[in-house]
Amino acid sequence: MIVVNLDVMLAKRKMSSLELCEKIGLTQANVSILKTGKAKAIRFSTLESICSVLDCQPGDILEFVED
Amino acid sequence: MWNRKKSIYVSIAVCWFILAALILIAILAPFFLKDFYMLFGGRIPSDHLDYVILGCYYPCAAFGILADVTLLKMLSRIEKDNPFCKENVEALRVISVCCFTVGLITFLGSFSYRPFFFVASAALFVGLILRVVKNVMQTAVEMREENDLTI
């Protein structure tokens, strides 16, 4: 399964979810869906915005873990 | 001007009208059965046919009322701008099963009263169409859910 490590990256960058929402133009509800792992897919454009704001690679946010 | 809301209100009104008609006919059917024969058959058949027709009508009316009430609930969800939900898929399934059951009851009744065969054919066909619509709706709900969870 794919695990979203957005919380970890936010903590590393000392950034709040609200700040991320404002910077990438997503709603808090959508960021919450991402953080809780309920998301079924992520758009390249969203991933690009998150990587750009958090100054990281997609692999830092998404991780493959064996079930 | 005609719009989507008005169309829904017309559907709701028709549903209430049909519900009232089903109940009214259920109450009055035993008294007007002879007139019904004269209207469609031109003659009064044996008394045993009374039992066949009423015996078919009452269970069919019960399933008809269930389908009608389910339709009303479905319309109220559509009115609240929530047409593609799991509840509506379930509602279509219930209505489809009601149609199949009515089809089966009238098919059995058609052995004694042949015109029922046409009612059975229509009910089974509508049941089949609704089943296909239910499958389409189910796919739409899954697609919507996936779209909602795509960030």
Backbone of each chain as ProteinMPNN parsed JSONL, in Angstrom:
{"seq_chain_A": "MIVVNLDVMLAKRKMSSLELCEKIGLTQANVSILKTGKAKAIRFSTLESICSVLDCQPGDILEFVED", "coords_chain_A": {"N_chain_A": [[0.832, -1.204, 0.0], [0.261, 2.349, -0.427], [1.689, 4.846, 1.507], [1.051, 8.011, 2.899], [3.259, 10.426, 3.756], [2.889, 13.03, 4.682], [2.494, 14.403, 7.055], [4.913, 13.972, 8.396], [6.734, 15.326, 6.761], [5.715, 17.903, 6.991], [6.211, 18.383, 9.664], [9.004, 18.262, 9.656], [9.614, 20.512, 8.17], [8.598, 22.367, 9.782], [6.006, 23.399, 9.455], [2.576, 24.345, 9.406], [-0.568, 22.614, 8.794], [-2.518, 24.341, 7.921], [-1.064, 26.465, 6.906], [0.151, 25.203, 4.756], [-2.115, 24.62, 3.243], [-2.941, 27.185, 2.508], [-0.746, 27.99, 0.976], [-0.643, 26.176, -1.184], [-3.152, 26.242, -2.168], [-5.207, 24.428, -1.55], [-8.127, 22.962, 0.004], [-8.751, 22.701, 3.552], [-10.074, 20.4, 4.185], [-9.445, 18.675, 2.075], [-6.666, 18.416, 2.407], [-6.691, 17.168, 4.831], [-7.855, 14.739, 4.097], [-5.771, 13.72, 2.603], [-3.756, 13.523, 4.568], [-4.82, 11.682, 6.358], [-4.819, 9.409, 4.934], [-6.972, 8.657, 3.4], [-7.286, 9.306, 0.813], [-7.743, 8.431, -2.64], [-6.369, 8.909, -4.896], [-3.785, 11.069, -6.22], [-3.296, 14.129, -7.798], [-0.861, 14.997, -10.312], [-0.343, 17.702, -10.431], [-1.058, 18.614, -7.882], [0.76, 17.205, -6.341], [3.096, 18.291, -7.301], [2.822, 20.956, -6.444], [2.871, 20.59, -3.655], [5.427, 19.452, -3.285], [6.934, 21.553, -4.18], [6.371, 23.618, -2.35], [7.132, 22.406, 0.07], [9.695, 21.86, -0.485], [10.785, 19.33, -1.376], [11.076, 15.857, -2.507], [8.813, 13.786, -4.496], [8.994, 11.195, -3.468], [9.545, 11.633, -0.823], [7.186, 12.205, 0.265], [5.356, 10.252, -0.518], [5.201, 6.773, 0.131], [5.954, 3.361, -0.445], [4.586, 0.576, 1.131], [4.693, -2.798, 2.19], [1.734, -4.817, 2.38]], "CA_chain_A": [[0.0, 0.0, 0.0], [0.99, 3.625, -0.463], [1.492, 5.633, 2.73], [1.341, 9.438, 2.697], [4.038, 10.94, 4.901], [2.785, 14.5, 4.654], [2.672, 14.867, 8.441], [6.351, 13.937, 8.705], [7.381, 16.43, 6.024], [5.26, 19.175, 7.591], [6.939, 18.526, 10.935], [10.408, 18.559, 9.326], [9.684, 21.898, 7.664], [7.967, 23.19, 10.827], [4.91, 24.112, 8.788], [1.264, 23.826, 9.815], [-1.441, 22.2, 7.685], [-3.226, 25.53, 7.443], [-0.107, 27.217, 6.095], [0.296, 24.446, 3.508], [-3.367, 24.835, 2.496], [-2.929, 28.54, 1.938], [0.311, 28.114, -0.031], [-0.895, 25.39, -2.407], [-4.522, 26.491, -2.639], [-6.122, 23.296, -1.301], [-8.958, 23.174, 1.193], [-8.282, 21.933, 4.719], [-10.712, 19.075, 4.12], [-8.667, 17.842, 1.152], [-5.374, 18.111, 3.032], [-7.005, 16.186, 5.872], [-8.049, 13.446, 3.398], [-4.414, 13.265, 2.26], [-3.013, 13.183, 5.782], [-5.397, 10.502, 7.017], [-4.66, 8.248, 4.053], [-8.248, 8.276, 2.783], [-7.24, 9.671, -0.615], [-7.604, 7.3, -3.556], [-5.405, 9.32, -5.926], [-3.28, 12.434, -6.076], [-2.96, 14.695, -9.109], [0.528, 15.435, -10.454], [-0.273, 19.145, -10.147], [-1.086, 18.761, -6.418], [2.037, 16.692, -5.843], [4.099, 19.291, -7.689], [2.679, 22.108, -5.544], [3.31, 20.202, -2.304], [6.89, 19.305, -3.337], [7.508, 22.888, -4.359], [6.227, 24.363, -1.093], [7.893, 21.747, 1.149], [11.059, 21.687, -0.998], [11.127, 17.91, -1.221], [10.794, 15.004, -3.664], [7.577, 12.994, -4.285], [9.308, 10.032, -2.625], [9.562, 12.025, 0.593], [5.78, 12.296, 0.712], [4.707, 8.956, -0.76], [6.063, 5.636, 0.42], [5.306, 2.06, -0.653], [4.772, -0.349, 2.263], [4.041, -4.116, 1.961], [0.534, -5.029, 3.213]], "C_chain_A": [[0.869, 1.259, 0.0], [0.651, 4.424, 0.807], [1.887, 7.081, 2.429], [2.038, 9.973, 3.953], [4.015, 12.469, 4.966], [3.023, 15.097, 6.043], [4.157, 15.001, 8.791], [7.05, 15.12, 8.036], [6.99, 17.788, 6.597], [6.021, 19.444, 8.888], [8.394, 18.908, 10.673], [10.576, 20.012, 8.903], [9.075, 22.908, 8.659], [6.849, 24.06, 10.231], [3.57, 23.501, 9.24], [0.45, 23.443, 8.571], [-2.12, 23.408, 7.056], [-2.335, 26.357, 6.504], [0.071, 26.541, 4.727], [-0.928, 24.673, 2.607], [-3.329, 26.182, 1.779], [-1.922, 28.655, 0.797], [0.007, 27.348, -1.317], [-2.337, 25.516, -2.915], [-5.453, 25.309, -2.52], [-6.986, 23.618, -0.084], [-8.402, 22.31, 2.339], [-8.844, 20.51, 4.709], [-9.903, 18.147, 3.221], [-7.301, 17.472, 1.73], [-5.573, 17.059, 4.126], [-7.191, 14.798, 5.26], [-6.68, 12.847, 3.048], [-3.677, 12.74, 3.495], [-3.519, 11.898, 6.43], [-5.327, 9.247, 6.145], [-5.95, 7.789, 3.399], [-8.248, 8.53, 1.273], [-7.035, 8.444, -1.488], [-6.59, 7.617, -4.652], [-4.94, 10.738, -5.638], [-2.86, 12.933, -7.462], [-1.483, 15.094, -9.13], [0.673, 16.903, -10.059], [-0.252, 19.404, -8.631], [0.254, 18.343, -5.824], [3.154, 17.707, -6.114], [4.055, 20.49, -6.737], [3.212, 21.785, -4.148], [4.849, 20.112, -2.267], [7.567, 20.673, -3.428], [7.476, 23.669, -3.041], [7.098, 23.753, 0.014], [9.366, 21.497, 0.763], [11.541, 20.247, -0.775], [10.816, 17.154, -2.507], [9.488, 14.235, -3.412], [7.807, 11.789, -3.365], [9.359, 10.36, -1.14], [8.139, 12.042, 1.167], [5.068, 10.943, 0.574], [5.689, 7.816, -0.536], [5.288, 4.337, 0.188], [5.638, 1.14, 0.518], [4.042, -1.647, 1.951], [2.845, -4.271, 2.901], [0.782, -6.069, 4.306]], "O_chain_A": [[2.041, 1.231, 0.374], [-0.517, 4.643, 1.129], [2.908, 7.345, 1.795], [1.48, 9.967, 5.05], [5.024, 13.103, 5.275], [3.658, 16.141, 6.192], [4.594, 15.985, 9.387], [7.848, 15.822, 8.658], [7.809, 18.703, 6.68], [6.419, 20.574, 9.172], [8.956, 19.759, 11.363], [11.568, 20.658, 9.242], [9.043, 24.114, 8.413], [6.766, 25.265, 10.469], [3.462, 22.289, 9.428], [0.738, 23.884, 7.458], [-2.278, 23.495, 5.839], [-2.777, 26.867, 5.475], [0.134, 27.203, 3.692], [-0.808, 24.884, 1.4], [-3.648, 26.284, 0.594], [-2.179, 29.312, -0.211], [0.35, 27.801, -2.409], [-2.689, 24.967, -3.959], [-6.397, 25.186, -3.3], [-6.618, 24.444, 0.752], [-7.688, 21.333, 2.116], [-8.2, 19.559, 5.151], [-9.694, 16.979, 3.551], [-6.836, 16.345, 1.561], [-4.735, 16.178, 4.32], [-6.745, 13.8, 5.825], [-6.46, 11.642, 3.176], [-3.065, 11.673, 3.472], [-2.74, 11.123, 6.984], [-5.725, 8.162, 6.569], [-6.03, 6.667, 2.899], [-9.108, 8.027, 0.55], [-6.273, 7.539, -1.148], [-6.021, 6.712, -5.263], [-5.593, 11.5, -4.924], [-2.157, 12.24, -8.198], [-0.921, 15.48, -8.105], [1.661, 17.303, -9.443], [0.463, 20.283, -8.151], [0.808, 19.006, -4.948], [4.024, 17.944, -5.277], [5.09, 20.979, -6.282], [3.911, 22.592, -3.536], [5.489, 20.622, -1.348], [8.62, 20.909, -2.836], [8.462, 24.308, -2.673], [7.722, 24.474, 0.793], [10.161, 20.999, 1.56], [12.537, 19.989, -0.098], [10.347, 17.742, -3.482], [9.093, 14.047, -2.261], [6.931, 11.412, -2.587], [9.231, 9.472, -0.297], [7.928, 11.913, 2.373], [4.283, 10.549, 1.436], [6.846, 7.878, -0.951], [4.123, 4.219, 0.57], [6.805, 0.943, 0.86], [2.898, -1.618, 1.496], [2.921, -3.906, 4.074], [-0.119, -6.365, 5.092]]}, "seq_chain_B": "MWNRKKSIYVSIAVCWFILAALILIAILAPFFLKDFYMLFGGRIPSDHLDYVILGCYYPCAAFGILADVTLLKMLSRIEKDNPFCKENVEALRVISVCCFTVGLITFLGSFSYRPFFFVASAALFVGLILRVVKNVMQTAVEMREENDLTI", "coords_chain_B": {"N_chain_B": [[-40.553, 30.066, -15.378], [-39.512, 26.915, -16.775], [-37.711, 24.592, -14.855], [-35.147, 22.473, -13.299], [-35.846, 21.944, -10.617], [-38.621, 22.332, -10.632], [-39.377, 20.238, -12.258], [-38.723, 18.09, -10.637], [-40.564, 18.518, -8.583], [-42.945, 18.024, -9.97], [-42.628, 15.307, -10.478], [-42.681, 14.368, -7.841], [-45.309, 15.068, -7.146], [-46.743, 13.438, -8.935], [-46.001, 10.951, -7.96], [-47.214, 10.997, -5.398], [-49.873, 11.124, -6.238], [-50.181, 8.641, -7.528], [-49.725, 6.973, -5.373], [-51.939, 7.582, -3.774], [-53.936, 6.735, -5.541], [-53.419, 3.982, -5.689], [-54.031, 3.17, -3.087], [-56.693, 3.978, -2.882], [-57.904, 2.438, -4.913], [-57.416, -0.059, -3.837], [-59.149, -0.001, -1.69], [-61.643, 0.343, -2.899], [-61.82, -1.623, -4.844], [-63.159, -4.244, -4.467], [-65.829, -3.49, -4.747], [-66.15, -2.459, -7.275], [-65.469, -4.331, -9.115], [-67.089, -5.784, -10.901], [-67.859, -3.81, -12.723], [-65.389, -3.335, -13.813], [-64.93, -5.72, -15.207], [-66.907, -5.498, -17.165], [-66.023, -3.314, -18.521], [-63.562, -4.105, -19.664], [-63.92, -6.737, -20.55], [-66.495, -7.105, -21.359], [-68.337, -8.883, -20.416], [-69.654, -10.64, -17.519], [-67.588, -12.668, -15.748], [-66.974, -15.885, -14.082], [-67.358, -16.247, -10.47], [-65.026, -17.067, -9.281], [-62.969, -15.801, -10.523], [-62.944, -13.304, -9.413], [-61.594, -13.681, -7.018], [-59.094, -14.318, -8.019], [-58.286, -11.968, -9.361], [-58.445, -9.99, -7.331], [-56.81, -11.243, -5.484], [-54.414, -11.105, -6.801], [-54.172, -8.356, -7.117], [-53.945, -7.134, -4.516], [-51.426, -8.04, -3.245], [-49.76, -7.02, -5.258], [-50.341, -4.299, -5.132], [-49.315, -3.727, -2.625], [-46.572, -4.061, -3.065], [-46.341, -2.129, -4.981], [-46.898, 0.194, -3.527], [-44.718, 0.146, -1.798], [-42.65, 0.503, -3.67], [-43.348, 3.021, -4.621], [-43.149, 4.67, -2.343], [-40.418, 4.374, -1.904], [-39.508, 5.604, -4.21], [-40.338, 8.217, -3.682], [-38.67, 8.855, -1.505], [-36.249, 8.741, -2.789], [-36.523, 10.795, -4.642], [-36.602, 12.946, -2.881], [-33.981, 12.965, -1.989], [-32.708, 13.572, -4.373], [-33.679, 16.098, -4.757], [-32.324, 17.411, -2.764], [-29.922, 17.837, -3.956], [-28.318, 15.55, -4.079], [-27.919, 13.218, -5.876], [-26.264, 11.071, -6.689], [-25.751, 8.783, -4.723], [-25.188, 6.096, -2.355], [-27.56, 5.313, -1.196], [-29.501, 5.851, -3.098], [-28.856, 4.003, -5.048], [-29.484, 1.662, -3.713], [-32.198, 2.16, -3.417], [-33.075, 2.02, -6.081], [-32.57, -0.647, -6.537], [-34.401, -1.845, -4.786], [-36.836, -0.973, -5.926], [-36.642, -2.198, -8.389], [-36.698, -4.909, -7.638], [-39.281, -4.954, -6.591], [-40.741, -4.566, -8.96], [-40.078, -6.922, -10.357], [-41.242, -8.774, -8.629], [-43.957, -8.078, -8.763], [-44.305, -8.665, -11.437], [-43.936, -11.443, -11.385], [-46.083, -12.26, -9.743], [-48.32, -11.406, -11.25], [-47.842, -12.878, -13.506], [-48.292, -15.482, -12.634], [-50.968, -15.133, -12.06], [-51.91, -14.816, -14.607], [-52.488, -17.267, -15.654], [-55.062, -17.762, -14.95], [-56.392, -15.427, -15.614], [-56.037, -14.059, -18.517], [-55.313, -11.398, -19.571], [-53.577, -10.443, -17.645], [-51.097, -11.296, -18.366], [-49.937, -9.41, -20.015], [-49.537, -7.329, -18.253], [-47.691, -8.574, -16.593], [-45.54, -8.941, -18.368], [-44.859, -6.266, -18.912], [-44.179, -5.353, -16.331], [-41.994, -7.018, -15.683], [-40.204, -6.25, -17.67], [-39.817, -3.518, -17.081], [-38.673, -3.856, -14.581], [-36.28, -5.055, -15.327], [-35.087, -3.0, -16.825], [-34.779, -1.099, -14.808], [-32.953, -2.422, -13.238], [-30.689, -2.385, -14.812], [-30.303, 0.39, -14.901], [-29.755, 0.753, -12.229], [-27.289, -0.553, -12.055], [-25.761, 1.166, -13.63], [-25.948, 3.496, -12.129], [-24.671, 2.641, -9.804], [-22.044, 2.375, -10.71], [-21.584, 5.035, -11.336], [-21.709, 6.188, -8.789], [-19.468, 5.004, -7.593], [-17.476, 6.106, -9.225], [-17.801, 8.805, -8.653], [-17.136, 8.842, -5.959], [-14.456, 8.132, -6.107], [-13.51, 10.289, -7.536], [-14.058, 12.326, -5.715], [-12.234, 11.681, -3.787], [-9.861, 12.173, -4.947], [-7.11, 14.098, -4.819]], "CA_chain_B": [[-39.777, 29.297, -16.344], [-39.34, 25.518, -16.4], [-36.348, 24.246, -14.434], [-34.954, 21.133, -12.735], [-36.609, 21.848, -9.361], [-40.048, 22.168, -10.96], [-39.512, 18.884, -12.794], [-38.716, 17.19, -9.472], [-41.848, 18.699, -7.88], [-43.967, 17.324, -10.761], [-42.426, 13.869, -10.215], [-43.163, 14.102, -6.478], [-46.776, 15.152, -7.188], [-47.24, 12.236, -9.617], [-45.804, 9.831, -7.008], [-48.279, 11.084, -4.382], [-51.133, 10.804, -6.913], [-50.2, 7.185, -7.737], [-49.861, 6.366, -4.038], [-53.35, 7.745, -3.394], [-54.741, 5.891, -6.431], [-53.22, 2.574, -5.285], [-54.766, 2.937, -1.837], [-58.127, 4.13, -3.186], [-58.339, 1.262, -5.682], [-57.409, -1.194, -2.904], [-60.355, 0.088, -0.847], [-62.864, 0.266, -3.706], [-61.767, -2.711, -5.829], [-64.2, -5.278, -4.355], [-67.151, -2.973, -5.119], [-66.207, -2.066, -8.689], [-64.875, -5.383, -9.939], [-68.019, -6.143, -11.987], [-67.744, -2.741, -13.736], [-64.088, -3.54, -14.455], [-65.106, -6.796, -16.194], [-67.74, -4.986, -18.268], [-65.213, -2.35, -19.271], [-62.496, -4.758, -20.43], [-64.295, -8.031, -21.117], [-67.836, -7.032, -21.923], [-69.243, -9.841, -19.766], [-69.273, -10.925, -16.133], [-67.148, -14.075, -15.654], [-67.287, -16.614, -12.843], [-66.955, -15.608, -9.203], [-63.675, -17.48, -8.883], [-62.043, -14.811, -11.085], [-62.852, -12.206, -8.432], [-60.522, -14.002, -6.07], [-57.807, -14.267, -8.74], [-57.906, -10.572, -9.616], [-58.17, -9.319, -6.045], [-55.663, -11.941, -4.9], [-53.216, -10.578, -7.466], [-54.061, -6.906, -6.952], [-53.507, -6.682, -3.186], [-49.958, -8.104, -3.08], [-49.115, -6.105, -6.224], [-50.505, -2.934, -4.601], [-48.37, -3.58, -1.505], [-45.234, -3.828, -3.644], [-46.433, -0.836, -5.672], [-46.78, 1.244, -2.494], [-43.314, 0.13, -1.354], [-41.848, 1.116, -4.743], [-43.712, 4.442, -4.692], [-42.543, 5.342, -1.176], [-38.97, 4.397, -2.17], [-39.31, 6.656, -5.223], [-40.48, 9.525, -3.009], [-37.442, 9.087, -0.729], [-35.187, 8.975, -3.776], [-36.736, 12.143, -5.18], [-36.232, 13.938, -1.867], [-32.508, 13.046, -1.996], [-32.322, 14.283, -5.607], [-34.027, 17.508, -4.51], [-31.264, 17.974, -1.916], [-28.704, 17.827, -4.782], [-27.469, 14.409, -3.761], [-28.478, 12.091, -6.627], [-25.36, 9.921, -6.816], [-25.368, 8.263, -3.414], [-25.432, 4.654, -2.208], [-28.968, 5.124, -0.831], [-30.294, 5.824, -4.332], [-28.574, 2.713, -5.704], [-30.284, 0.702, -2.96], [-33.608, 2.442, -3.742], [-33.342, 1.47, -7.42], [-32.585, -2.111, -6.392], [-35.684, -2.192, -4.144], [-37.917, -0.762, -6.909], [-36.488, -3.247, -9.402], [-37.195, -6.167, -7.038], [-40.748, -4.804, -6.524], [-41.267, -4.792, -10.323], [-39.95, -8.358, -10.653], [-42.229, -9.505, -7.82], [-45.272, -7.821, -9.376], [-44.288, -9.44, -12.689], [-44.106, -12.861, -11.047], [-47.454, -12.453, -9.23], [-49.284, -11.281, -12.357], [-47.603, -14.001, -14.434], [-49.038, -16.621, -12.08], [-52.392, -14.8, -12.23], [-52.293, -14.857, -16.033], [-53.006, -18.594, -15.99], [-56.513, -17.703, -14.765], [-56.924, -14.218, -16.267], [-54.988, -13.872, -19.512], [-54.762, -10.031, -19.719], [-52.48, -10.227, -16.683], [-49.826, -11.624, -19.0], [-49.357, -8.154, -20.524], [-49.052, -6.604, -17.06], [-46.471, -9.288, -16.152], [-44.459, -8.621, -19.325], [-44.453, -4.87, -18.706], [-43.517, -5.229, -15.021], [-40.682, -7.673, -15.753], [-39.332, -5.435, -18.522], [-39.455, -2.312, -16.312], [-37.748, -4.334, -13.547], [-34.982, -5.278, -15.973], [-34.526, -1.672, -17.157], [-34.349, -0.483, -13.543], [-31.753, -3.127, -12.769], [-29.568, -1.845, -15.603], [-30.094, 1.769, -14.418], [-29.094, 0.599, -10.916], [-25.869, -0.872, -12.311], [-25.122, 2.406, -14.126], [-25.893, 4.399, -10.966], [-23.64, 2.102, -8.903], [-20.757, 2.754, -11.299], [-21.469, 6.501, -11.197], [-21.409, 6.477, -7.373], [-18.059, 4.629, -7.368], [-16.639, 7.093, -9.922], [-17.89, 10.067, -7.919], [-16.376, 8.661, -4.72], [-13.036, 8.164, -6.472], [-13.218, 11.677, -7.92], [-14.054, 13.136, -4.485], [-11.041, 11.354, -2.997], [-8.656, 12.5, -5.722], [-6.709, 15.428, -4.35]], "C_chain_B": [[-39.511, 27.874, -15.82], [-37.887, 25.256, -15.97], [-36.329, 22.867, -13.745], [-35.788, 20.919, -11.471], [-38.082, 21.589, -9.644], [-40.311, 20.759, -11.466], [-39.56, 17.868, -11.649], [-40.048, 17.287, -8.725], [-42.983, 17.995, -8.624], [-43.863, 15.82, -10.494], [-42.957, 13.498, -8.829], [-44.692, 14.097, -6.452], [-47.372, 13.9, -7.831], [-47.123, 11.016, -8.69], [-46.904, 9.819, -5.949], [-49.627, 10.702, -4.974], [-51.268, 9.287, -7.077], [-50.383, 6.453, -6.406], [-51.322, 6.425, -3.586], [-54.237, 6.824, -4.226], [-54.629, 4.42, -6.025], [-54.044, 2.239, -4.043], [-56.273, 2.978, -2.084], [-58.668, 2.906, -3.92], [-58.395, 0.031, -4.762], [-58.681, -1.199, -2.054], [-61.613, -0.202, -1.681], [-62.935, -0.951, -4.633], [-62.886, -3.755, -5.677], [-65.579, -4.808, -4.834], [-67.281, -2.705, -6.619], [-65.674, -3.134, -9.639], [-65.773, -5.753, -11.132], [-67.953, -5.103, -13.11], [-66.449, -2.902, -14.529], [-64.198, -4.616, -15.538], [-65.86, -6.278, -17.411], [-66.908, -4.065, -19.166], [-64.217, -3.068, -20.182], [-62.924, -6.069, -21.097], [-65.672, -8.04, -21.756], [-68.814, -8.024, -21.311], [-68.747, -10.124, -18.336], [-68.875, -12.398, -16.028], [-67.49, -14.694, -14.294], [-66.757, -15.895, -11.599], [-65.512, -15.918, -8.832], [-62.626, -16.478, -9.394], [-61.889, -13.592, -10.168], [-61.664, -12.427, -7.497], [-59.149, -13.908, -6.736], [-57.352, -12.817, -8.892], [-57.575, -9.845, -8.311], [-56.946, -9.936, -5.361], [-54.353, -11.492, -5.529], [-53.037, -9.096, -7.13], [-53.468, -6.52, -5.595], [-51.995, -6.862, -2.937], [-49.228, -7.155, -4.024], [-49.185, -4.664, -5.712], [-49.526, -2.696, -3.457], [-46.971, -3.297, -2.035], [-45.193, -2.49, -4.393], [-46.261, 0.321, -4.691], [-45.338, 1.324, -2.004], [-42.418, 0.83, -2.39], [-42.091, 2.627, -4.797], [-43.082, 5.239, -3.54], [-41.018, 5.449, -1.365], [-38.638, 5.483, -3.197], [-39.375, 8.046, -4.597], [-39.22, 9.87, -2.21], [-36.287, 9.434, -1.671], [-35.294, 10.399, -4.34], [-36.341, 13.217, -4.17], [-34.71, 14.077, -1.789], [-32.026, 13.794, -3.24], [-32.578, 15.782, -5.431], [-32.944, 18.199, -3.674], [-29.904, 17.948, -2.617], [-27.745, 16.703, -4.418], [-27.961, 13.167, -4.515], [-27.586, 10.849, -6.652], [-24.86, 9.454, -5.447], [-25.769, 6.787, -3.325], [-26.903, 4.367, -1.904], [-29.844, 5.047, -2.09], [-30.065, 4.545, -5.134], [-29.437, 1.636, -5.051], [-31.773, 0.887, -3.291], [-33.967, 1.866, -5.11], [-33.409, -0.059, -7.373], [-33.93, -2.569, -5.813], [-36.828, -2.066, -5.16], [-37.865, -1.848, -7.98], [-37.03, -4.584, -8.878], [-38.725, -6.136, -6.949], [-41.364, -5.101, -7.899], [-41.205, -6.275, -10.678], [-41.003, -9.163, -9.888], [-43.633, -9.324, -8.391], [-45.398, -8.629, -10.674], [-44.565, -10.909, -12.429], [-45.545, -13.145, -10.597], [-48.456, -12.411, -10.39], [-49.085, -12.394, -13.395], [-48.363, -15.234, -13.943], [-50.546, -16.409, -12.251], [-52.855, -14.938, -13.67], [-52.778, -16.238, -16.469], [-54.537, -18.637, -15.832], [-57.129, -16.521, -15.511], [-55.865, -13.729, -17.241], [-54.46, -12.438, -19.664], [-53.613, -9.714, -18.748], [-51.112, -10.515, -17.299], [-49.128, -10.355, -19.501], [-48.797, -7.313, -19.371], [-47.736, -7.226, -16.604], [-45.305, -8.936, -17.061], [-43.937, -7.22, -19.076], [-43.665, -4.729, -17.402], [-42.12, -5.843, -15.046], [-39.701, -6.85, -16.583], [-38.875, -4.172, -17.783], [-38.445, -2.686, -15.22], [-36.347, -4.513, -14.105], [-34.299, -3.945, -16.289], [-33.986, -1.015, -15.882], [-33.075, -1.131, -13.004], [-30.512, -2.611, -13.512], [-29.245, -0.417, -15.137], [-29.375, 1.736, -13.064], [-27.607, 0.311, -11.093], [-25.112, 0.367, -12.776], [-24.906, 3.364, -12.953], [-24.783, 3.962, -10.001], [-22.246, 2.491, -9.4], [-20.525, 4.249, -11.123], [-21.097, 6.881, -9.763], [-19.942, 6.17, -7.069], [-17.118, 5.646, -8.012], [-16.628, 8.419, -9.183], [-17.032, 10.006, -6.646], [-14.872, 8.77, -4.998], [-12.62, 9.592, -6.822], [-13.132, 12.582, -6.686], [-12.775, 12.904, -3.676], [-9.749, 11.494, -3.812], [-8.285, 13.943, -5.404], [-5.781, 16.085, -5.36]], "O_chain_B": [[-39.316, 27.652, -14.625], [-36.951, 25.662, -16.659], [-37.356, 22.198, -13.631], [-36.365, 19.85, -11.274], [-38.717, 20.753, -9.002], [-41.336, 20.155, -11.149], [-40.333, 16.911, -11.685], [-40.597, 16.276, -8.287], [-43.882, 17.434, -7.997], [-44.874, 15.142, -10.309], [-43.596, 12.46, -8.655], [-45.304, 13.236, -5.819], [-48.369, 13.362, -7.351], [-48.014, 10.168, -8.639], [-47.462, 8.767, -5.637], [-50.436, 10.044, -4.318], [-52.324, 8.716, -6.805], [-51.095, 5.452, -6.322], [-51.868, 5.444, -3.081], [-55.167, 6.207, -3.706], [-55.625, 3.697, -6.019], [-54.666, 1.18, -3.954], [-57.028, 2.146, -1.58], [-59.743, 2.399, -3.598], [-59.288, -0.807, -4.881], [-59.224, -2.257, -1.737], [-62.523, -0.898, -1.23], [-64.006, -1.269, -5.15], [-63.507, -4.118, -6.676], [-66.398, -5.616, -5.272], [-68.383, -2.721, -7.166], [-65.455, -2.872, -10.821], [-65.281, -6.003, -12.232], [-67.985, -5.449, -14.291], [-66.4, -2.648, -15.733], [-63.65, -4.473, -16.631], [-65.501, -6.58, -18.549], [-67.067, -4.04, -20.386], [-64.046, -2.684, -21.339], [-62.343, -6.464, -22.108], [-65.972, -8.888, -22.596], [-69.997, -8.012, -21.65], [-67.588, -9.88, -18.0], [-69.716, -13.28, -16.197], [-68.196, -14.101, -13.479], [-65.85, -15.065, -11.667], [-64.854, -15.13, -8.152], [-61.557, -16.317, -8.804], [-60.846, -12.938, -10.151], [-60.865, -11.531, -7.225], [-58.172, -13.482, -6.119], [-56.207, -12.473, -8.6], [-56.551, -9.17, -8.208], [-56.15, -9.233, -4.74], [-53.308, -11.496, -4.878], [-51.923, -8.63, -6.891], [-52.582, -5.668, -5.53], [-51.345, -5.929, -2.465], [-48.215, -6.558, -3.659], [-48.224, -3.904, -5.836], [-48.971, -1.605, -3.325], [-46.269, -2.418, -1.535], [-44.165, -1.814, -4.435], [-45.572, 1.3, -4.98], [-44.795, 2.412, -1.815], [-41.552, 1.633, -2.043], [-41.161, 3.409, -4.993], [-42.554, 6.333, -3.74], [-40.41, 6.466, -1.034], [-37.635, 6.186, -3.077], [-38.586, 8.931, -4.926], [-38.755, 11.009, -2.225], [-35.465, 10.303, -1.38], [-34.295, 11.103, -4.492], [-35.813, 14.265, -4.541], [-34.199, 15.172, -1.552], [-31.061, 14.555, -3.179], [-31.801, 16.618, -5.893], [-32.675, 19.389, -3.838], [-28.862, 18.026, -1.966], [-26.526, 16.874, -4.443], [-28.368, 12.184, -3.897], [-28.078, 9.721, -6.638], [-23.713, 9.693, -5.067], [-26.579, 6.299, -4.114], [-27.436, 3.327, -2.293], [-30.804, 4.277, -2.141], [-30.969, 4.062, -5.815], [-30.041, 0.808, -5.733], [-32.514, -0.086, -3.427], [-35.042, 1.29, -5.28], [-34.203, -0.68, -8.08], [-34.521, -3.543, -6.279], [-37.686, -2.945, -5.245], [-38.897, -2.353, -8.423], [-37.734, -5.299, -9.591], [-39.389, -7.143, -7.195], [-42.376, -5.795, -7.997], [-42.157, -6.826, -11.231], [-41.583, -10.108, -10.421], [-44.402, -10.279, -8.494], [-46.449, -9.199, -10.968], [-45.328, -11.547, -13.154], [-46.15, -14.134, -11.009], [-49.329, -13.272, -10.497], [-50.028, -12.8, -14.073], [-48.996, -15.94, -14.728], [-51.297, -17.34, -12.541], [-54.038, -15.151, -13.933], [-53.402, -16.377, -17.521], [-55.217, -19.43, -16.483], [-58.262, -16.607, -15.985], [-54.907, -13.065, -16.845], [-53.259, -12.265, -19.868], [-52.792, -8.833, -19.004], [-50.091, -10.034, -16.808], [-47.905, -10.232, -19.427], [-47.748, -6.68, -19.488], [-46.785, -6.519, -16.272], [-44.204, -8.663, -16.584], [-42.727, -6.998, -19.032], [-42.623, -4.075, -17.364], [-41.175, -5.272, -14.502], [-38.519, -6.759, -16.251], [-37.704, -3.798, -17.845], [-37.493, -1.949, -14.959], [-35.356, -4.174, -13.457], [-33.102, -3.775, -16.057], [-32.891, -0.454, -15.872], [-32.233, -0.47, -12.395], [-29.444, -2.427, -12.926], [-28.078, -0.052, -14.995], [-28.511, 2.567, -12.783], [-26.769, 0.857, -10.375], [-23.971, 0.596, -12.375], [-23.839, 3.959, -12.802], [-24.054, 4.79, -9.456], [-21.382, 2.883, -8.616], [-19.418, 4.683, -10.804], [-20.281, 7.775, -9.541], [-19.257, 6.939, -6.395], [-16.094, 6.01, -7.433], [-15.594, 9.081, -9.088], [-16.319, 10.948, -6.301], [-14.123, 9.397, -4.248], [-11.534, 10.046, -6.462], [-12.282, 13.468, -6.599], [-12.294, 13.797, -2.977], [-8.692, 11.0, -3.419], [-9.039, 14.876, -5.68], [-5.334, 17.212, -5.145]]}, "name": "protein", "num_of_chains": 2, "seq": "MIVVNLDVMLAKRKMSSLELCEKIGLTQANVSILKTGKAKAIRFSTLESICSVLDCQPGDILEFVEDMWNRKKSIYVSIAVCWFILAALILIAILAPFFLKDFYMLFGGRIPSDHLDYVILGCYYPCAAFGILADVTLLKMLSRIEKDNPFCKENVEALRVISVCCFTVGLITFLGSFSYRPFFFVASAALFVGLILRVVKNVMQTAVEMREENDLTI"}
